[in-house]
C-alpha cells in the first residue's frame, strides 16, 4: 500500500520471528542469536526502517515535507540556472500550505540512495521528486521496495511511477530546421552526460533530424554541464577536424562559456559562428550577443510535479503529466553562416 511505513511487525514477518526478537535485535539486547540479529538488521535496512523519535511524535504519521536530492557536483549546481528555476516552481506550488521542501545535494549515486532510505525511515518526508533519470535507474527499484511515494521529473519511461515530462524532441527538430534554413550544414550539439535519459532522448532526436535534413557533418559531443568542461569541448571542436558553423548546447552555462571561447579564438558570433542555448535563463538575455535559446517550462514542471506528488501521497493513482512544449527564441547569436 502506497505510503505505508515499515514497522517492527513488518520486519518480524519478513524475518519469520517474533516482534520481541526484532526489538531485541534492533536495540542490541541479549535474547537472539548473532546470525538472527544480523538477518534482522539486514531486513530492517532493506525495508528502510530506522528508529526515529521525531516520527513517534507525529500523531498523523505525516512529515509534511517532500524531498529532492540533486546528484550533481556542487560546482555545477552553483552556476546552473535550471535548478533554481525548478525550485522556484516547487516552492511556488508549496507556498501557503503545510508542506515544505527538503533539499540535499550529493556527489554519488550511493549517497543519494542512502538519503532516501534515511528520510523515509526517519519519517522526514512523505514523498520524493526524482530528477535526472538514468537507464536502469536504481532509484526506481528502491522507492518501490520502500513504498516511498515518488514522482519522476522526466520522460515516461517507467510505467510504474508517475511523472511530469516535457517533450524535447520537437524542439530539437525545430532548432536544426531553423539553422538549416539559415544555411548551416556543419552543426555540432554539445550535450550533457550520456547516462541521462533526457540526454539520450535529445541525441536520438538530433541524429534522426540530421539524417532527415541530410546533414552528414552533424554530430554530438558531450560535457558535464559545467562552464569548464564546455570550454574544453568547444575549444577542441573549433580547432580540430571539420569546424562547425553552429553549436547547440544542452544548457545555458555551456553556451555562455562557448561564447567566451569563440572570442578567445577570434571568431565573431554570429558572423562566423552561431550559438543556440537550452533552457533560456536570464544568462541568455544578459550576455552580448544575446543567445538564441530553447525556452522550456521549468518552473511549470516543478509546480506540476509537486501537485502530482501530493495527490499520490493522498492515495491518487499514478499519472503522467505533460507540460507545455518548449519553444525556440531566436536572438542575436544566430545568423547565416560565412559564405
C-alpha positions, 0 to 999 in steps of 0.5 A: 500500500502506497505510503505505508511505513515499515514497522517492527511487525513488518520486519518480524514477518519478513524475518519469520520471528517474533516482534520481541526478537526484532526489538531485541535485535534492533536495540542490541539486547541479549535474547537472539542469536548473532546470525538472527540479529544480523538477518534482522538488521539486514531486513530492517535496512532493506525495508528502510526502517530506522528508529526515529523519535521525531516520527513517534511524535507525529500523531498523523504519521505525516512529515509534511515535507517532500524531498529532492536530492540533486546528484550533481557536483556542487560546482555545477549546481552553483552556476546552473540556472535550471535548478533554481528555476525548478525550485522556484516552481516547487516552492511556488506550488508549496507556498501557503500550505503545510508542506515544505521542501527538503533539499540535499545535494550529493556527489554519488549515486550511493549517497543519494540512495542512502538519503532516501532510505534515511528520510523515509525511515526517519519519517522526514518526508512523505514523498520524493521528486526524482530528477535526472533519470538514468537507464536502469535507474536504481532509484526506481527499484528502491522507492518501490521496495520502500513504498516511498511515494515518488514522482519522476521529473522526466520522460515516461519511461517507467510505467510504474511511477508517475511523472511530469515530462516535457517533450524535447524532441520537437524542439530539437527538430525545430532548432536544426530546421531553423539553422538549416534554413539559415544555411548551416550544414556543419552543426555540432550539439554539445550535450550533457552526460550520456547516462541521462535519459533526457540526454539520450532522448535529445541525441536520438532526436538530433541524429534522426533530424540530421539524417532527415535534413541530410546533414552528414557533418552533424554530430554530438559531443558531450560535457558535464554541464559545467562552464569548464568542461564546455570550454574544453569541448568547444575549444577542441571542436573549433580547432580540430577536424571539420569546424562547425558553423553552429553549436547547440548546447544542452544548457545555458552555462555551456553556451555562455562559456562557448561564447567566451571561447569563440572570442578567445579564438577570434571568431565573431558570433554570429558572423562566423559562428552561431550559438543556440542555448537550452533552457533560456535563463536570464544568462541568455538575455544578459550576455552580448550577443544575446543567445538564441535559446530553447525556452522550456517550462521549468518552473511549470514542471516543478509546480506540476510535479509537486501537485502530482506528488501530493495527490499520490501521497493522498492515495491518487493513482499514478499519472503522467503529466505533460507540460507545455512544449518548449519553444525556440527564441531566436536572438542575436547569436544566430545568423547565416553562416560565412559564405 
